[in-house]
Structures are given as structure tokens and as C-alpha cells.
Amino acid sequence: MSNFLNTIRNIFEYKEKQSYDFVLLDTAVAQQTQDFYSPITQKVFPVCDKNIEFIKEKYSTLINSDIKIREFYLNVQNKQYKSFLFYIDGMINTDSINHFVLNPLMLKNKSNTNTCEDHITTSPDKVTIVRQFDIQSYIMDSLMPQNDVSTSEDFSDIFSKVNTGVSALFVDTIPTCFLIDAKGFEKRGIPVPQNEFVIRGSQEAFIESVRTNTSLIRRLINSENLIIENCSVGTVNKNTCCICYMKNIANPDLVAEVKYRVNNLAIDAITSSGELEQLIKDSPFALPQMIATERPDRVAHYLLEGRVAIIVNGTPYVLVAPRNFYRFSCIC
């Protein structure tokens, strides 16, 4: 028996090579490759022309047909500021962008033509306080009638959001970008489970949109203790993953272990939950340690038991960890 195990171990056990059949790259080529895969650390410039030039270089707009940069002039305090909107065609809702972004920013109305002088107030101690006009706060508070708007100063964060369907607004003299969530890409409707048939139960199944999948779980678990944390996996293709758990039920050590394994993957890209399962499980020769399901009611049931669910954007199957031996003979 020991000879058989030694033979199997010699066949499948990984052995580090002492010598490799490859040639080291030239220093210039190696530096270029490293720069290509290295994360972007550039901050937003206060000048629009520099931001446009940087974006055009990074996204190769001369050959990229779906990268759009809409330049216009923003009216604030009877002054015009050069601005532009950066987005990916096919991933935004054009009606929302036209009516709730470009329309209030470009057209002249009372909101953007009135002269806003410095706000002067007097404190109870009779001390005069002068608050200077801030164009960034004014745009956020008065000229942006969108329900989900945030700001960022990092191009790495901006590019990551734009790649998921967010629009980026740059304004001259402001070293900050306005991120406008107006997604509108096509996605399929919520189907019935194809591989996990159920008669007396929910007839909804997960789809490829991660935010739709999280909403399906939210509708089944009516509790403020449901935590859904976002994380990014991959260095080249930064795919969005969600880690779901009940903070008052799940073991904190289990949650910490799942987050550690997902957040510390040194991989270029991941496109499905099956790939993620192979990367974070303990051993490739062990029994399956996670459950893959397309049913939101099963995920809700597991979360209420104290397990942790992992949702990967672009795949309709959700992983649940850990899996015990009882689940091999039970489909509930």
C-alpha cells in the first residue's frame, strides 16, 4: 500500500524545477511589461486637457470604438468651465445621462446662472464667519440631480468604476472626478432554475449581474444584519465579487478566512465562480468543500445557518462555504 501511495505521490506531487527553459527579457521590454501590468497610481489633474490626454492614452481611443468622451462647457455663476464626460457606450443609460447630467450642467437656468457670493454667517459669540464659494460642493449639491454620485481622485478607482458602467465627469480647475452611477447595459431577465428543479419553492434563479443577484438575496432575508462586501479579484481584469454573510450568525473566523483567501489571490483574471472555487479550496484531491447553486432561496437558507456566500460577477452560480458531509446526500 505504501508503494502505491508513493507512486501516486510521485506522479501528482508538485516539484519545483531547478532549471527553467526560458530567456530573460531585455531590460526595456521587461520594464514595459511591468508598466503595463502595474496598477495606475496617477491622480486626477486640475486641467481638463491633461485628463483627456491621459484617458485617451490609457484606453487607446483611436482604435477603441465604444470609448466616448463628451466635451462641453459647464455654466456656474455665469462662468463657463471646460468639462467632459467619460463613459463606455452600451453600458450606460443614455436617457439618464441626457436628462439628469448634461441637461442641468449645460443649459442656462436659475441654478447655474445666479451669482453665488460668499456665504457670511454670524456665530452666537458674534464672530463673523465667511465661507468661500466651493464649485465642487456646488456641483454636488445643486447641479447634479442624480441619486448616486460620488467623487474620486485616483485614476485606478475611476477606471475600475467606468469599466462597470459608471460615467465620470471631469471639470476644469477641480482635481476630483464625479462618478455618476447611471448603468443601462442589457441583461437577461430572472429565469427559473435550469439544473436545480423545485416544485414547492422559489422559481427564481441567479443571473450574470452581481447587483441583481444581491437584490434577490436581500428580498429573501429581511434583516439589517445581512452584510454584502464588495471586493475586486484579478490584476488585469478586475472582476467584482461579493462576500455575503450574517454578521450576528456567521463565525467571524470563517468570514475572515473567506475574505483572506479571496482578497489575496495573485491572478491576472477570473471569469467564473468555478475558477474561484478551484483557487481558494484547500486541496484539489479533497471532496468538494463548497456548494455551487443557482437558487437564491438555497443561498438565503445557508446564510441563515451561518455560512458565507461568494458571488462572482458574470456567472449565475453562487458559491457557499463551507460544505459538510451531510450536504452530499441532501439537495435542500
C-alpha positions, 0 to 999 in steps of 0.5 A, spaced: 500 500 500 505 504 501 508 503 494 502 505 491 501 511 495 508 513 493 507 512 486 501 516 486 505 521 490 510 521 485 506 522 479 501 528 482 506 531 487 508 538 485 516 539 484 519 545 483 524 545 477 531 547 478 532 549 471 527 553 467 527 553 459 526 560 458 530 567 456 530 573 460 527 579 457 531 585 455 531 590 460 526 595 456 521 590 454 521 587 461 520 594 464 514 595 459 511 589 461 511 591 468 508 598 466 503 595 463 501 590 468 502 595 474 496 598 477 495 606 475 497 610 481 496 617 477 491 622 480 486 626 477 489 633 474 486 640 475 486 641 467 481 638 463 486 637 457 491 633 461 485 628 463 483 627 456 490 626 454 491 621 459 484 617 458 485 617 451 492 614 452 490 609 457 484 606 453 487 607 446 481 611 443 483 611 436 482 604 435 477 603 441 470 604 438 465 604 444 470 609 448 466 616 448 468 622 451 463 628 451 466 635 451 462 641 453 462 647 457 459 647 464 455 654 466 456 656 474 455 663 476 455 665 469 462 662 468 463 657 463 468 651 465 471 646 460 468 639 462 467 632 459 464 626 460 467 619 460 463 613 459 463 606 455 457 606 450 452 600 451 453 600 458 450 606 460 443 609 460 443 614 455 436 617 457 439 618 464 445 621 462 441 626 457 436 628 462 439 628 469 447 630 467 448 634 461 441 637 461 442 641 468 450 642 467 449 645 460 443 649 459 442 656 462 437 656 468 436 659 475 441 654 478 447 655 474 446 662 472 445 666 479 451 669 482 453 665 488 457 670 493 460 668 499 456 665 504 457 670 511 454 667 517 454 670 524 456 665 530 452 666 537 459 669 540 458 674 534 464 672 530 463 673 523 464 667 519 465 667 511 465 661 507 468 661 500 464 659 494 466 651 493 464 649 485 465 642 487 460 642 493 456 646 488 456 641 483 454 636 488 449 639 491 445 643 486 447 641 479 447 634 479 440 631 480 442 624 480 441 619 486 448 616 486 454 620 485 460 620 488 467 623 487 474 620 486 481 622 485 485 616 483 485 614 476 485 606 478 478 607 482 475 611 476 477 606 471 475 600 475 468 604 476 467 606 468 469 599 466 462 597 470 458 602 467 459 608 471 460 615 467 465 620 470 465 627 469 471 631 469 471 639 470 476 644 469 480 647 475 477 641 480 482 635 481 476 630 483 472 626 478 464 625 479 462 618 478 455 618 476 452 611 477 447 611 471 448 603 468 443 601 462 447 595 459 442 589 457 441 583 461 437 577 461 431 577 465 430 572 472 429 565 469 427 559 473 432 554 475 435 550 469 439 544 473 436 545 480 428 543 479 423 545 485 416 544 485 414 547 492 419 553 492 422 559 489 422 559 481 427 564 481 434 563 479 441 567 479 443 571 473 450 574 470 449 581 474 452 581 481 447 587 483 441 583 481 443 577 484 444 581 491 437 584 490 434 577 490 438 575 496 436 581 500 428 580 498 429 573 501 432 575 508 429 581 511 434 583 516 439 589 517 444 584 519 445 581 512 452 584 510 454 584 502 462 586 501 464 588 495 471 586 493 475 586 486 479 579 484 484 579 478 490 584 476 488 585 469 481 584 469 478 586 475 472 582 476 467 584 482 465 579 487 461 579 493 462 576 500 455 575 503 454 573 510 450 574 517 454 578 521 450 576 528 450 568 525 456 567 521 463 565 525 467 571 524 473 566 523 470 563 517 468 570 514 475 572 515 478 566 512 473 567 506 475 574 505 483 572 506 483 567 501 479 571 496 482 578 497 489 575 496 489 571 490 495 573 485 491 572 478 491 576 472 483 574 471 477 570 473 471 569 469 467 564 473 465 562 480 468 555 478 475 558 477 474 561 484 472 555 487 478 551 484 483 557 487 481 558 494 479 550 496 484 547 500 486 541 496 484 539 489 484 531 491 479 533 497 471 532 496 468 538 494 468 543 500 463 548 497 456 548 494 455 551 487 447 553 486 443 557 482 437 558 487 437 564 491 432 561 496 438 555 497 443 561 498 438 565 503 437 558 507 445 557 508 446 564 510 441 563 515 445 557 518 451 561 518 455 560 512 458 565 507 456 566 500 461 568 494 458 571 488 462 572 482 460 577 477 458 574 470 456 567 472 449 565 475 452 560 480 453 562 487 458 559 491 457 557 499 462 555 504 463 551 507 460 544 505 459 538 510 458 531 509 451 531 510 450 536 504 452 530 499 446 526 500 441 532 501 439 537 495 435 542 500 
